Amino acid sequence: MPDDAPLDWLIHDDVDSVISAGYKFAADHPGISIVLTGTSSLTHMEDNLRAMDEPTLAEDDKHRLQELFGEIAIYI
């Protein structure tokens, strides 16, 4: 993955940002019923809501994310 903008390959079609892709990825999981979003302005909230209009990623993108990051776990 490139050092500069490594996840920009997710931005296409109805995905307008990496953040939008993250919300869509989280919401698309069958075990997730709520996705909490953070916002610091009305514009951010509108962007977040737009991302959730169609809360799915392209299958190829979803599989690539799972291959890249599926083994990562954080233990506190």
N, CA, C, O and CB atoms as a CASP TS submission, in Angstrom:
PFRMAT TS
TARGET T0000
AUTHOR 0000-0000-0000
METHOD Language model
MODEL 1
PARENT N/A
ATOM      1  N   MET     1       0.842  -1.172   0.000  1.00  0.00           N
ATOM      2  CA  MET     1       0.000   0.000   0.000  1.00  0.00           C
ATOM      3  C   MET     1       0.890   1.239   0.000  1.00  0.00           C
ATOM      4  O   MET     1       1.937   1.255   0.647  1.00  0.00           O
ATOM      5  CB  MET     1      -0.960  -0.004   1.216  1.00  0.00           C
ATOM      6  N   PRO     2       0.480   2.265  -0.717  1.00  0.00           N
ATOM      7  CA  PRO     2       1.296   3.482  -0.748  1.00  0.00           C
ATOM      8  C   PRO     2       1.283   4.206   0.599  1.00  0.00           C
ATOM      9  O   PRO     2       0.320   4.106   1.359  1.00  0.00           O
ATOM     10  CB  PRO     2       0.797   4.422  -1.848  1.00  0.00           C
ATOM     11  N   ASP     3       2.357   4.929   0.882  1.00  0.00           N
ATOM     12  CA  ASP     3       2.434   5.705   2.118  1.00  0.00           C
ATOM     13  C   ASP     3       1.498   6.903   2.086  1.00  0.00           C
ATOM     14  O   ASP     3       0.972   7.313   3.121  1.00  0.00           O
ATOM     15  CB  ASP     3       3.862   6.171   2.360  1.00  0.00           C
ATOM     16  N   ASP     4       1.289   7.463   0.905  1.00  0.00           N
ATOM     17  CA  ASP     4       0.438   8.631   0.748  1.00  0.00           C
ATOM     18  C   ASP     4      -0.964   8.193   0.329  1.00  0.00           C
ATOM     19  O   ASP     4      -1.134   7.576  -0.723  1.00  0.00           O
ATOM     20  CB  ASP     4       1.038   9.610  -0.286  1.00  0.00           C
ATOM     21  N   ALA     5      -1.955   8.506   1.138  1.00  0.00           N
ATOM     22  CA  ALA     5      -3.366   8.192   0.855  1.00  0.00           C
ATOM     23  C   ALA     5      -3.576   6.696   0.582  1.00  0.00           C
ATOM     24  O   ALA     5      -4.081   6.336  -0.481  1.00  0.00           O
ATOM     25  CB  ALA     5      -3.858   9.013  -0.349  1.00  0.00           C
ATOM     26  N   PRO     6      -3.199   5.824   1.515  1.00  0.00           N
ATOM     27  CA  PRO     6      -3.225   4.381   1.263  1.00  0.00           C
ATOM     28  C   PRO     6      -4.613   3.774   1.060  1.00  0.00           C
ATOM     29  O   PRO     6      -4.723   2.682   0.501  1.00  0.00           O
ATOM     30  CB  PRO     6      -2.569   3.689   2.386  1.00  0.00           C
ATOM     31  N   LEU     7      -5.666   4.446   1.497  1.00  0.00           N
ATOM     32  CA  LEU     7      -7.010   3.883   1.347  1.00  0.00           C
ATOM     33  C   LEU     7      -7.859   4.618   0.316  1.00  0.00           C
ATOM     34  O   LEU     7      -9.068   4.401   0.239  1.00  0.00           O
ATOM     35  CB  LEU     7      -7.717   3.899   2.673  1.00  0.00           C
ATOM     36  N   ASP     8      -7.240   5.473  -0.466  1.00  0.00           N
ATOM     37  CA  ASP     8      -8.009   6.233  -1.466  1.00  0.00           C
ATOM     38  C   ASP     8      -8.642   5.347  -2.532  1.00  0.00           C
ATOM     39  O   ASP     8      -9.533   5.802  -3.249  1.00  0.00           O
ATOM     40  CB  ASP     8      -7.116   7.253  -2.135  1.00  0.00           C
ATOM     41  N   TRP     9      -8.208   4.101  -2.657  1.00  0.00           N
ATOM     42  CA  TRP     9      -8.834   3.187  -3.623  1.00  0.00           C
ATOM     43  C   TRP     9     -10.289   2.909  -3.253  1.00  0.00           C
ATOM     44  O   TRP     9     -11.050   2.403  -4.078  1.00  0.00           O
ATOM     45  CB  TRP     9      -8.050   1.864  -3.699  1.00  0.00           C
ATOM     46  N   LEU    10     -10.684   3.236  -2.019  1.00  0.00           N
ATOM     47  CA  LEU    10     -12.073   3.045  -1.593  1.00  0.00           C
ATOM     48  C   LEU    10     -13.002   4.143  -2.127  1.00  0.00           C
ATOM     49  O   LEU    10     -14.221   3.975  -2.133  1.00  0.00           O
ATOM     50  CB  LEU    10     -12.146   3.007  -0.069  1.00  0.00           C
ATOM     51  N   ILE    11     -12.436   5.245  -2.569  1.00  0.00           N
ATOM     52  CA  ILE    11     -13.239   6.386  -3.005  1.00  0.00           C
ATOM     53  C   ILE    11     -13.612   6.221  -4.474  1.00  0.00           C
ATOM     54  O   ILE    11     -12.791   6.426  -5.368  1.00  0.00           O
ATOM     55  CB  ILE    11     -12.476   7.717  -2.784  1.00  0.00           C
ATOM     56  N   HIS    12     -14.851   5.850  -4.699  1.00  0.00           N
ATOM     57  CA  HIS    12     -15.420   5.732  -6.045  1.00  0.00           C
ATOM     58  C   HIS    12     -16.915   5.492  -5.910  1.00  0.00           C
ATOM     59  O   HIS    12     -17.402   5.166  -4.828  1.00  0.00           O
ATOM     60  CB  HIS    12     -14.737   4.578  -6.859  1.00  0.00           C
ATOM     61  N   ASP    13     -17.626   5.650  -6.984  1.00  0.00           N
ATOM     62  CA  ASP    13     -19.078   5.477  -7.013  1.00  0.00           C
ATOM     63  C   ASP    13     -19.740   6.322  -5.915  1.00  0.00           C
ATOM     64  O   ASP    13     -19.573   7.542  -5.910  1.00  0.00           O
ATOM     65  CB  ASP    13     -19.448   3.981  -6.842  1.00  0.00           C
ATOM     66  N   ASP    14     -20.475   5.719  -4.999  1.00  0.00           N
ATOM     67  CA  ASP    14     -21.182   6.483  -3.965  1.00  0.00           C
ATOM     68  C   ASP    14     -20.362   6.658  -2.692  1.00  0.00           C
ATOM     69  O   ASP    14     -20.902   7.094  -1.675  1.00  0.00           O
ATOM     70  CB  ASP    14     -22.487   5.803  -3.628  1.00  0.00           C
ATOM     71  N   VAL    15     -19.085   6.333  -2.722  1.00  0.00           N
ATOM     72  CA  VAL    15     -18.189   6.524  -1.573  1.00  0.00           C
ATOM     73  C   VAL    15     -17.332   7.757  -1.862  1.00  0.00           C
ATOM     74  O   VAL    15     -16.469   7.736  -2.740  1.00  0.00           O
ATOM     75  CB  VAL    15     -17.286   5.240  -1.311  1.00  0.00           C
ATOM     76  N   ASP    16     -17.586   8.835  -1.104  1.00  0.00           N
ATOM     77  CA  ASP    16     -16.900  10.093  -1.397  1.00  0.00           C
ATOM     78  C   ASP    16     -15.708  10.390  -0.503  1.00  0.00           C
ATOM     79  O   ASP    16     -15.040  11.408  -0.685  1.00  0.00           O
ATOM     80  CB  ASP    16     -17.862  11.208  -1.292  1.00  0.00           C
ATOM     81  N   SER    17     -15.428   9.516   0.466  1.00  0.00           N
ATOM     82  CA  SER    17     -14.276   9.719   1.345  1.00  0.00           C
ATOM     83  C   SER    17     -13.928   8.406   2.041  1.00  0.00           C
ATOM     84  O   SER    17     -14.729   7.471   2.056  1.00  0.00           O
ATOM     85  CB  SER    17     -14.566  10.833   2.390  1.00  0.00           C
ATOM     86  N   VAL    18     -12.745   8.344   2.607  1.00  0.00           N
ATOM     87  CA  VAL    18     -12.337   7.169   3.373  1.00  0.00           C
ATOM     88  C   VAL    18     -13.222   7.039   4.615  1.00  0.00           C
ATOM     89  O   VAL    18     -13.569   5.930   5.023  1.00  0.00           O
ATOM     90  CB  VAL    18     -10.833   7.263   3.773  1.00  0.00           C
ATOM     91  N   ILE    19     -13.579   8.164   5.206  1.00  0.00           N
ATOM     92  CA  ILE    19     -14.469   8.142   6.376  1.00  0.00           C
ATOM     93  C   ILE    19     -15.814   7.533   6.000  1.00  0.00           C
ATOM     94  O   ILE    19     -16.343   6.696   6.732  1.00  0.00           O
ATOM     95  CB  ILE    19     -14.666   9.569   6.945  1.00  0.00           C
ATOM     96  N   SER    20     -16.364   7.943   4.877  1.00  0.00           N
ATOM     97  CA  SER    20     -17.626   7.384   4.388  1.00  0.00           C
ATOM     98  C   SER    20     -17.501   5.870   4.188  1.00  0.00           C
ATOM     99  O   SER    20     -18.409   5.115   4.533  1.00  0.00           O
ATOM    100  CB  SER    20     -18.045   8.068   3.065  1.00  0.00           C
ATOM    101  N   ALA    21     -16.383   5.442   3.636  1.00  0.00           N
ATOM    102  CA  ALA    21     -16.151   4.003   3.442  1.00  0.00           C
ATOM    103  C   ALA    21     -16.138   3.275   4.777  1.00  0.00           C
ATOM    104  O   ALA    21     -16.672   2.172   4.888  1.00  0.00           O
ATOM    105  CB  ALA    21     -14.826   3.761   2.698  1.00  0.00           C
ATOM    106  N   GLY    22     -15.535   3.883   5.789  1.00  0.00           N
ATOM    107  CA  GLY    22     -15.497   3.263   7.111  1.00  0.00           C
ATOM    108  C   GLY    22     -16.877   3.086   7.708  1.00  0.00           C
ATOM    109  O   GLY    22     -17.188   2.035   8.268  1.00  0.00           O
ATOM    110  N   TYR    23     -17.710   4.114   7.590  1.00  0.00           N
ATOM    111  CA  TYR    23     -19.083   3.997   8.091  1.00  0.00           C
ATOM    112  C   TYR    23     -19.844   2.913   7.342  1.00  0.00           C
ATOM    113  O   TYR    23     -20.559   2.117   7.950  1.00  0.00           O
ATOM    114  CB  TYR    23     -19.819   5.338   7.966  1.00  0.00           C
ATOM    115  N   LYS    24     -19.692   2.884   6.024  1.00  0.00           N
ATOM    116  CA  LYS    24     -20.383   1.878   5.221  1.00  0.00           C
ATOM    117  C   LYS    24     -19.904   0.466   5.578  1.00  0.00           C
ATOM    118  O   LYS    24     -20.709  -0.459   5.687  1.00  0.00           O
ATOM    119  CB  LYS    24     -20.165   2.149   3.723  1.00  0.00           C
ATOM    120  N   PHE    25     -18.594   0.310   5.757  1.00  0.00           N
ATOM    121  CA  PHE    25     -18.037  -0.991   6.113  1.00  0.00           C
ATOM    122  C   PHE    25     -18.588  -1.460   7.456  1.00  0.00           C
ATOM    123  O   PHE    25     -18.975  -2.619   7.604  1.00  0.00           O
ATOM    124  CB  PHE    25     -16.501  -0.927   6.159  1.00  0.00           C
ATOM    125  N   ALA    26     -18.622  -0.565   8.422  1.00  0.00           N
ATOM    126  CA  ALA    26     -19.130  -0.930   9.749  1.00  0.00           C
ATOM    127  C   ALA    26     -20.610  -1.278   9.698  1.00  0.00           C
ATOM    128  O   ALA    26     -21.035  -2.269  10.293  1.00  0.00           O
ATOM    129  CB  ALA    26     -18.898   0.211  10.741  1.00  0.00           C
ATOM    130  N   ALA    27     -21.390  -0.481   9.001  1.00  0.00           N
ATOM    131  CA  ALA    27     -22.841  -0.687   8.963  1.00  0.00           C
ATOM    132  C   ALA    27     -23.241  -1.919   8.165  1.00  0.00           C
ATOM    133  O   ALA    27     -24.338  -2.447   8.351  1.00  0.00           O
ATOM    134  CB  ALA    27     -23.518   0.528   8.379  1.00  0.00           C
ATOM    135  N   ASP    28     -22.375  -2.377   7.289  1.00  0.00           N
ATOM    136  CA  ASP    28     -22.700  -3.508   6.420  1.00  0.00           C
ATOM    137  C   ASP    28     -22.548  -4.857   7.125  1.00  0.00           C
ATOM    138  O   ASP    28     -23.021  -5.874   6.617  1.00  0.00           O
ATOM    139  CB  ASP    28     -21.819  -3.478   5.188  1.00  0.00           C
ATOM    140  N   HIS    29     -21.901  -4.876   8.276  1.00  0.00           N
ATOM    141  CA  HIS    29     -21.686  -6.133   8.996  1.00  0.00           C
ATOM    142  C   HIS    29     -23.004  -6.608   9.611  1.00  0.00           C
ATOM    143  O   HIS    29     -23.703  -5.815  10.241  1.00  0.00           O
ATOM    144  CB  HIS    29     -20.601  -5.960  10.097  1.00  0.00           C
ATOM    145  N   PRO    30     -23.357  -7.889   9.443  1.00  0.00           N
ATOM    146  CA  PRO    30     -24.641  -8.376   9.962  1.00  0.00           C
ATOM    147  C   PRO    30     -24.777  -8.313  11.482  1.00  0.00           C
ATOM    148  O   PRO    30     -25.894  -8.302  11.999  1.00  0.00           O
ATOM    149  CB  PRO    30     -24.847  -9.783   9.521  1.00  0.00           C
ATOM    150  N   GLY    31     -23.662  -8.273  12.200  1.00  0.00           N
ATOM    151  CA  GLY    31     -23.718  -8.215  13.652  1.00  0.00           C
ATOM    152  C   GLY    31     -23.795  -6.802  14.209  1.00  0.00           C
ATOM    153  O   GLY    31     -23.851  -6.620  15.426  1.00  0.00           O
ATOM    154  N   ILE    32     -23.799  -5.805  13.341  1.00  0.00           N
ATOM    155  CA  ILE    32     -23.820  -4.401  13.764  1.00  0.00           C
ATOM    156  C   ILE    32     -25.212  -3.831  13.531  1.00  0.00           C
ATOM    157  O   ILE    32     -25.740  -3.891  12.421  1.00  0.00           O
ATOM    158  CB  ILE    32     -22.749  -3.567  12.998  1.00  0.00           C
ATOM    159  N   SER    33     -25.802  -3.278  14.583  1.00  0.00           N
ATOM    160  CA  SER    33     -27.125  -2.654  14.420  1.00  0.00           C
ATOM    161  C   SER    33     -27.071  -1.143  14.598  1.00  0.00           C
ATOM    162  O   SER    33     -28.008  -0.440  14.219  1.00  0.00           O
ATOM    163  CB  SER    33     -28.115  -3.248  15.415  1.00  0.00           C
ATOM    164  N   ILE    34     -25.979  -0.637  15.172  1.00  0.00           N
ATOM    165  CA  ILE    34     -25.829   0.804  15.369  1.00  0.00           C
ATOM    166  C   ILE    34     -24.391   1.193  15.056  1.00  0.00           C
ATOM    167  O   ILE    34     -23.450   0.530  15.492  1.00  0.00           O
ATOM    168  CB  ILE    34     -26.215   1.221  16.824  1.00  0.00           C
ATOM    169  N   VAL    35     -24.230   2.266  14.303  1.00  0.00           N
ATOM    170  CA  VAL    35     -22.913   2.828  14.042  1.00  0.00           C
ATOM    171  C   VAL    35     -22.934   4.247  14.591  1.00  0.00           C
ATOM    172  O   VAL    35     -23.693   5.093  14.118  1.00  0.00           O
ATOM    173  CB  VAL    35     -22.551   2.798  12.501  1.00  0.00           C
ATOM    174  N   LEU    36     -22.097   4.501  15.592  1.00  0.00           N
ATOM    175  CA  LEU    36     -22.006   5.836  16.170  1.00  0.00           C
ATOM    176  C   LEU    36     -21.031   6.663  15.346  1.00  0.00           C
ATOM    177  O   LEU    36     -19.928   6.212  15.039  1.00  0.00           O
ATOM    178  CB  LEU    36     -21.563   5.775  17.658  1.00  0.00           C
ATOM    179  N   THR    37     -21.435   7.855  14.996  1.00  0.00           N
ATOM    180  CA  THR    37     -20.566   8.727  14.220  1.00  0.00           C
ATOM    181  C   THR    37     -20.190   9.938  15.056  1.00  0.00           C
ATOM    182  O   THR    37     -20.939  10.359  15.938  1.00  0.00           O
ATOM    183  CB  THR    37     -21.248   9.160  12.904  1.00  0.00           C
ATOM    184  N   GLY    38     -19.041  10.483  14.772  1.00  0.00           N
ATOM    185  CA  GLY    38     -18.607  11.703  15.431  1.00  0.00           C
ATOM    186  C   GLY    38     -18.772  12.870  14.478  1.00  0.00           C
ATOM    187  O   GLY    38     -18.681  12.704  13.262  1.00  0.00           O
ATOM    188  N   THR    39     -19.009  14.024  15.018  1.00  0.00           N
ATOM    189  CA  THR    39     -19.167  15.196  14.174  1.00  0.00           C
ATOM    190  C   THR    39     -18.765  16.453  14.931  1.00  0.00           C
ATOM    191  O   THR    39     -18.916  16.542  16.150  1.00  0.00           O
ATOM    192  CB  THR    39     -20.610  15.309  13.675  1.00  0.00           C
ATOM    193  N   SER    40     -18.256  17.411  14.190  1.00  0.00           N
ATOM    194  CA  SER    40     -17.903  18.687  14.799  1.00  0.00           C
ATOM    195  C   SER    40     -18.637  19.835  14.128  1.00  0.00           C
ATOM    196  O   SER    40     -18.444  20.998  14.481  1.00  0.00           O
ATOM    197  CB  SER    40     -16.399  18.913  14.725  1.00  0.00           C
ATOM    198  N   SER    41     -19.483  19.501  13.157  1.00  0.00           N
ATOM    199  CA  SER    41     -20.224  20.550  12.463  1.00  0.00           C
ATOM    200  C   SER    41     -21.435  19.938  11.756  1.00  0.00           C
ATOM    201  O   SER    41     -21.534  18.720  11.608  1.00  0.00           O
ATOM    202  CB  SER    41     -19.310  21.293  11.447  1.00  0.00           C
ATOM    203  N   LEU    42     -22.333  20.788  11.334  1.00  0.00           N
ATOM    204  CA  LEU    42     -23.500  20.342  10.583  1.00  0.00           C
ATOM    205  C   LEU    42     -23.076  19.688   9.267  1.00  0.00           C
ATOM    206  O   LEU    42     -23.683  18.710   8.830  1.00  0.00           O
ATOM    207  CB  LEU    42     -24.448  21.524  10.313  1.00  0.00           C
ATOM    208  N   THR    43     -22.045  20.227   8.649  1.00  0.00           N
ATOM    209  CA  THR    43     -21.542  19.641   7.400  1.00  0.00           C
ATOM    210  C   THR    43     -21.072  18.216   7.624  1.00  0.00           C
ATOM    211  O   THR    43     -21.370  17.331   6.823  1.00  0.00           O
ATOM    212  CB  THR    43     -20.397  20.487   6.827  1.00  0.00           C
ATOM    213  N   HIS    44     -20.333  17.983   8.718  1.00  0.00           N
ATOM    214  CA  HIS    44     -19.886  16.618   9.030  1.00  0.00           C
ATOM    215  C   HIS    44     -21.081  15.689   9.249  1.00  0.00           C
ATOM    216  O   HIS    44     -21.072  14.553   8.774  1.00  0.00           O
ATOM    217  CB  HIS    44     -18.981  16.620  10.282  1.00  0.00           C
ATOM    218  N   MET    45     -22.095  16.153   9.954  1.00  0.00           N
ATOM    219  CA  MET    45     -23.270  15.326  10.183  1.00  0.00           C
ATOM    220  C   MET    45     -23.962  14.988   8.871  1.00  0.00           C
ATOM    221  O   MET    45     -24.384  13.850   8.665  1.00  0.00           O
ATOM    222  CB  MET    45     -24.239  16.030  11.123  1.00  0.00           C
ATOM    223  N   GLU    46     -24.079  15.956   7.999  1.00  0.00           N
ATOM    224  CA  GLU    46     -24.701  15.704   6.693  1.00  0.00           C
ATOM    225  C   GLU    46     -23.889  14.703   5.888  1.00  0.00           C
ATOM    226  O   GLU    46     -24.459  13.835   5.227  1.00  0.00           O
ATOM    227  CB  GLU    46     -24.850  17.012   5.904  1.00  0.00           C
ATOM    228  N   ASP    47     -22.560  14.810   5.932  1.00  0.00           N
ATOM    229  CA  ASP    47     -21.689  13.841   5.251  1.00  0.00           C
ATOM    230  C   ASP    47     -21.893  12.436   5.818  1.00  0.00           C
ATOM    231  O   ASP    47     -21.982  11.462   5.070  1.00  0.00           O
ATOM    232  CB  ASP    47     -20.205  14.256   5.386  1.00  0.00           C
ATOM    233  N   ASN    48     -21.967  12.344   7.142  1.00  0.00           N
ATOM    234  CA  ASN    48     -22.169  11.045   7.790  1.00  0.00           C
ATOM    235  C   ASN    48     -23.508  10.437   7.394  1.00  0.00           C
ATOM    236  O   ASN    48     -23.587   9.242   7.108  1.00  0.00           O
ATOM    237  CB  ASN    48     -22.090  11.189   9.314  1.00  0.00           C
ATOM    238  N   LEU    49     -24.548  11.242   7.375  1.00  0.00           N
ATOM    239  CA  LEU    49     -25.877  10.747   6.984  1.00  0.00           C
ATOM    240  C   LEU    49     -25.884  10.299   5.528  1.00  0.00           C
ATOM    241  O   LEU    49     -26.504   9.292   5.189  1.00  0.00           O
ATOM    242  CB  LEU    49     -26.945  11.835   7.204  1.00  0.00           C
ATOM    243  N   ARG    50     -25.197  11.044   4.668  1.00  0.00           N
ATOM    244  CA  ARG    50     -25.122  10.662   3.256  1.00  0.00           C
ATOM    245  C   ARG    50     -24.422   9.312   3.103  1.00  0.00           C
ATOM    246  O   ARG    50     -24.813   8.497   2.268  1.00  0.00           O
ATOM    247  CB  ARG    50     -24.381  11.744   2.440  1.00  0.00           C
ATOM    248  N   ALA    51     -23.402   9.084   3.902  1.00  0.00           N
ATOM    249  CA  ALA    51     -22.681   7.809   3.851  1.00  0.00           C
ATOM    250  C   ALA    51     -23.592   6.651   4.224  1.00  0.00           C
ATOM    251  O   ALA    51     -23.426   5.539   3.723  1.00  0.00           O
ATOM    252  CB  ALA    51     -21.467   7.840   4.786  1.00  0.00           C
ATOM    253  N   MET    52     -24.548   6.908   5.096  1.00  0.00           N
ATOM    254  CA  MET    52     -25.431   5.848   5.568  1.00  0.00           C
ATOM    255  C   MET    52     -26.682   5.674   4.700  1.00  0.00           C
ATOM    256  O   MET    52     -27.478   4.766   4.937  1.00  0.00           O
ATOM    257  CB  MET    52     -25.841   6.131   6.988  1.00  0.00           C
ATOM    258  N   ASP    53     -26.857   6.543   3.692  1.00  0.00           N
ATOM    259  CA  ASP    53     -27.988   6.372   2.774  1.00  0.00           C
ATOM    260  C   ASP    53     -27.963   4.990   2.136  1.00  0.00           C
ATOM    261  O   ASP    53     -28.997   4.336   2.000  1.00  0.00           O
ATOM    262  CB  ASP    53     -27.968   7.457   1.685  1.00  0.00           C
ATOM    263  N   GLU    54     -26.784   4.560   1.752  1.00  0.00           N
ATOM    264  CA  GLU    54     -26.583   3.229   1.171  1.00  0.00           C
ATOM    265  C   GLU    54     -25.405   2.603   1.917  1.00  0.00           C
ATOM    266  O   GLU    54     -24.260   2.708   1.477  1.00  0.00           O
ATOM    267  CB  GLU    54     -26.314   3.298  -0.402  1.00  0.00           C
ATOM    268  N   PRO    55     -25.689   1.951   3.049  1.00  0.00           N
ATOM    269  CA  PRO    55     -24.602   1.499   3.925  1.00  0.00           C
ATOM    270  C   PRO    55     -23.943   0.191   3.489  1.00  0.00           C
ATOM    271  O   PRO    55     -23.867  -0.761   4.266  1.00  0.00           O
ATOM    272  CB  PRO    55     -25.124   1.336   5.313  1.00  0.00           C
ATOM    273  N   THR    56     -23.474   0.150   2.262  1.00  0.00           N
ATOM    274  CA  THR    56     -22.740  -1.022   1.797  1.00  0.00           C
ATOM    275  C   THR    56     -21.555  -0.567   0.950  1.00  0.00           C
ATOM    276  O   THR    56     -21.608   0.467   0.284  1.00  0.00           O
ATOM    277  CB  THR    56     -23.666  -1.976   0.987  1.00  0.00           C
ATOM    278  N   LEU    57     -20.517  -1.340   0.987  1.00  0.00           N
ATOM    279  CA  LEU    57     -19.364  -1.130   0.116  1.00  0.00           C
ATOM    280  C   LEU    57     -19.433  -2.131  -1.023  1.00  0.00           C
ATOM    281  O   LEU    57     -20.105  -3.158  -0.922  1.00  0.00           O
ATOM    282  CB  LEU    57     -18.024  -1.271   0.902  1.00  0.00           C
ATOM    283  N   ALA    58     -18.739  -1.828  -2.103  1.00  0.00           N
ATOM    284  CA  ALA    58     -18.608  -2.789  -3.189  1.00  0.00           C
ATOM    285  C   ALA    58     -17.990  -4.067  -2.624  1.00  0.00           C
ATOM    286  O   ALA    58     -17.092  -4.004  -1.785  1.00  0.00           O
ATOM    287  CB  ALA    58     -17.743  -2.210  -4.361  1.00  0.00           C
ATOM    288  N   GLU    59     -18.458  -5.203  -3.073  1.00  0.00           N
ATOM    289  CA  GLU    59     -17.968  -6.488  -2.552  1.00  0.00           C
ATOM    290  C   GLU    59     -16.452  -6.617  -2.663  1.00  0.00           C
ATOM    291  O   GLU    59     -15.801  -7.098  -1.736  1.00  0.00           O
ATOM    292  CB  GLU    59     -18.633  -7.640  -3.295  1.00  0.00           C
ATOM    293  N   ASP    60     -15.884  -6.189  -3.796  1.00  0.00           N
ATOM    294  CA  ASP    60     -14.428  -6.275  -3.958  1.00  0.00           C
ATOM    295  C   ASP    60     -13.703  -5.441  -2.907  1.00  0.00           C
ATOM    296  O   ASP    60     -12.684  -5.871  -2.367  1.00  0.00           O
ATOM    297  CB  ASP    60     -14.019  -5.815  -5.362  1.00  0.00           C
ATOM    298  N   ASP    61     -14.225  -4.248  -2.616  1.00  0.00           N
ATOM    299  CA  ASP    61     -13.600  -3.382  -1.614  1.00  0.00           C
ATOM    300  C   ASP    61     -13.722  -3.988  -0.224  1.00  0.00           C
ATOM    301  O   ASP    61     -12.774  -3.952   0.561  1.00  0.00           O
ATOM    302  CB  ASP    61     -14.234  -1.984  -1.638  1.00  0.00           C
ATOM    303  N   LYS    62     -14.878  -4.537   0.076  1.00  0.00           N
ATOM    304  CA  LYS    62     -15.095  -5.157   1.385  1.00  0.00           C
ATOM    305  C   LYS    62     -14.128  -6.329   1.585  1.00  0.00           C
ATOM    306  O   LYS    62     -13.530  -6.471   2.652  1.00  0.00           O
ATOM    307  CB  LYS    62     -16.563  -5.638   1.521  1.00  0.00           C
ATOM    308  N   HIS    63     -13.981  -7.151   0.573  1.00  0.00           N
ATOM    309  CA  HIS    63     -13.078  -8.302   0.676  1.00  0.00           C
ATOM    310  C   HIS    63     -11.619  -7.863   0.800  1.00  0.00           C
ATOM    311  O   HIS    63     -10.846  -8.465   1.545  1.00  0.00           O
ATOM    312  CB  HIS    63     -13.246  -9.216  -0.541  1.00  0.00           C
ATOM    313  N   ARG    64     -11.247  -6.814   0.067  1.00  0.00           N
ATOM    314  CA  ARG    64      -9.860  -6.334   0.155  1.00  0.00           C
ATOM    315  C   ARG    64      -9.572  -5.802   1.559  1.00  0.00           C
ATOM    316  O   ARG    64      -8.500  -6.062   2.105  1.00  0.00           O
ATOM    317  CB  ARG    64      -9.593  -5.231  -0.903  1.00  0.00           C
ATOM    318  N   LEU    65     -10.511  -5.062   2.148  1.00  0.00           N
ATOM    319  CA  LEU    65     -10.330  -4.583   3.526  1.00  0.00           C
ATOM    320  C   LEU    65     -10.188  -5.742   4.496  1.00  0.00           C
ATOM    321  O   LEU    65      -9.347  -5.713   5.394  1.00  0.00           O
ATOM    322  CB  LEU    65     -11.505  -3.697   3.945  1.00  0.00           C
ATOM    323  N   GLN    66     -11.016  -6.762   4.310  1.00  0.00           N
ATOM    324  CA  GLN    66     -10.943  -7.926   5.195  1.00  0.00           C
ATOM    325  C   GLN    66      -9.607  -8.645   5.049  1.00  0.00           C
ATOM    326  O   GLN    66      -9.047  -9.117   6.038  1.00  0.00           O
ATOM    327  CB  GLN    66     -12.093  -8.894   4.901  1.00  0.00           C
ATOM    328  N   GLU    67      -9.094  -8.730   3.822  1.00  0.00           N
ATOM    329  CA  GLU    67      -7.790  -9.369   3.607  1.00  0.00           C
ATOM    330  C   GLU    67      -6.665  -8.547   4.224  1.00  0.00           C
ATOM    331  O   GLU    67      -5.745  -9.102   4.823  1.00  0.00           O
ATOM    332  CB  GLU    67      -7.532  -9.566   2.108  1.00  0.00           C
ATOM    333  N   LEU    68      -6.735  -7.226   4.079  1.00  0.00           N
ATOM    334  CA  LEU    68      -5.680  -6.358   4.587  1.00  0.00           C
ATOM    335  C   LEU    68      -5.669  -6.257   6.109  1.00  0.00           C
ATOM    336  O   LEU    68      -4.603  -6.253   6.725  1.00  0.00           O
ATOM    337  CB  LEU    68      -5.827  -4.986   3.997  1.00  0.00           C
ATOM    338  N   PHE    69      -6.859  -6.174   6.720  1.00  0.00           N
ATOM    339  CA  PHE    69      -6.937  -5.844   8.139  1.00  0.00           C
ATOM    340  C   PHE    69      -7.650  -6.886   8.989  1.00  0.00           C
ATOM    341  O   PHE    69      -7.842  -6.667  10.185  1.00  0.00           O
ATOM    342  CB  PHE    69      -7.621  -4.541   8.302  1.00  0.00           C
ATOM    343  N   GLY    70      -8.042  -7.994   8.415  1.00  0.00           N
ATOM    344  CA  GLY    70      -8.830  -8.987   9.130  1.00  0.00           C
ATOM    345  C   GLY    70      -8.138  -9.633  10.307  1.00  0.00           C
ATOM    346  O   GLY    70      -8.803 -10.139  11.211  1.00  0.00           O
ATOM    347  N   GLU    71      -6.823  -9.626  10.317  1.00  0.00           N
ATOM    348  CA  GLU    71      -6.073 -10.265  11.405  1.00  0.00           C
ATOM    349  C   GLU    71      -5.737  -9.299  12.546  1.00  0.00           C
ATOM    350  O   GLU    71      -5.176  -9.706  13.563  1.00  0.00           O
ATOM    351  CB  GLU    71      -4.792 -10.864  10.859  1.00  0.00           C
ATOM    352  N   ILE    72      -6.080  -8.031  12.373  1.00  0.00           N
ATOM    353  CA  ILE    72      -5.748  -7.035  13.397  1.00  0.00           C
ATOM    354  C   ILE    72      -6.731  -7.137  14.556  1.00  0.00           C
ATOM    355  O   ILE    72      -7.946  -7.173  14.359  1.00  0.00           O
ATOM    356  CB  ILE    72      -5.762  -5.603  12.802  1.00  0.00           C
ATOM    357  N   ALA    73      -6.198  -7.181  15.735  1.00  0.00           N
ATOM    358  CA  ALA    73      -7.024  -7.195  16.959  1.00  0.00           C
ATOM    359  C   ALA    73      -6.351  -6.311  17.994  1.00  0.00           C
ATOM    360  O   ALA    73      -5.126  -6.287  18.105  1.00  0.00           O
ATOM    361  CB  ALA    73      -7.217  -8.660  17.515  1.00  0.00           C
ATOM    362  N   ILE    74      -7.153  -5.593  18.740  1.00  0.00           N
ATOM    363  CA  ILE    74      -6.648  -4.737  19.804  1.00  0.00           C
ATOM    364  C   ILE    74      -7.127  -5.283  21.126  1.00  0.00           C
ATOM    365  O   ILE    74      -8.322  -5.509  21.319  1.00  0.00           O
ATOM    366  CB  ILE    74      -7.100  -3.270  19.616  1.00  0.00           C
ATOM    367  N   TYR    75      -6.209  -5.492  22.025  1.00  0.00           N
ATOM    368  CA  TYR    75      -6.551  -5.989  23.348  1.00  0.00           C
ATOM    369  C   TYR    75      -6.199  -4.915  24.367  1.00  0.00           C
ATOM    370  O   TYR    75      -5.073  -4.418  24.397  1.00  0.00           O
ATOM    371  CB  TYR    75      -5.813  -7.327  23.662  1.00  0.00           C
ATOM    372  N   ILE    76      -7.151  -4.571  25.182  1.00  0.00           N
ATOM    373  CA  ILE    76      -6.927  -3.532  26.190  1.00  0.00           C
ATOM    374  C   ILE    76      -6.744  -4.177  27.543  1.00  0.00           C
ATOM    375  O   ILE    76      -6.542  -3.479  28.537  1.00  0.00           O
ATOM    376  CB  ILE    76      -8.096  -2.524  26.225  1.00  0.00           C
TER
END
